Amino acid sequence: MLGISEKTLYSYENGHTFPTAPTIKKMCEVYAVEHDELIFFK
């Protein structure tokens, strides 16, 4: 649904890499949340 691999999503979840702005927008749509509700730790 996001157009990314599971490995990429795992990297986002674990703070190894960060999504691009278009990917963040798509995440908000898919998960029905606002962008400030997405948390990415480093």
C-alpha positions as CSV (number, residue, x, y, z in Angstrom):
1,M,0.0,0.0,0.0
2,L,2.9,2.4,0.7
3,G,4.9,1.3,-2.4
4,I,8.0,0.4,-0.3
5,S,9.5,-2.8,0.7
6,E,9.2,-4.4,4.2
7,K,12.9,-3.9,4.6
8,T,12.5,-0.1,4.0
9,L,9.6,0.1,6.5
10,Y,11.7,-1.8,9.0
11,S,14.5,0.7,8.5
12,Y,12.1,3.6,9.2
13,E,10.7,1.9,12.3
14,N,14.1,1.4,13.7
15,G,15.5,4.8,12.9
16,H,18.1,3.6,10.4
17,T,16.7,5.7,7.6
18,F,13.9,8.2,7.2
19,P,11.0,8.4,4.7
20,T,10.8,11.1,2.1
21,A,8.0,13.7,2.2
22,P,5.9,11.9,-0.4
23,T,6.2,8.6,1.6
24,I,5.2,10.4,4.8
25,K,2.1,11.8,3.0
26,K,1.2,8.3,1.8
27,M,1.7,6.9,5.4
28,C,-0.7,9.5,6.7
29,E,-3.3,8.4,4.2
30,V,-2.8,4.7,4.7
31,Y,-2.8,4.8,8.5
32,A,-5.3,7.7,8.7
33,V,-3.2,9.9,11.0
34,E,-1.8,13.4,10.8
35,H,1.9,13.8,10.0
36,D,2.6,15.0,13.6
37,E,1.3,11.7,14.8
38,L,4.1,9.8,13.0
39,I,7.2,9.4,15.1
40,F,10.6,8.6,13.8
41,F,13.4,8.2,16.3
42,K,17.1,8.4,15.6
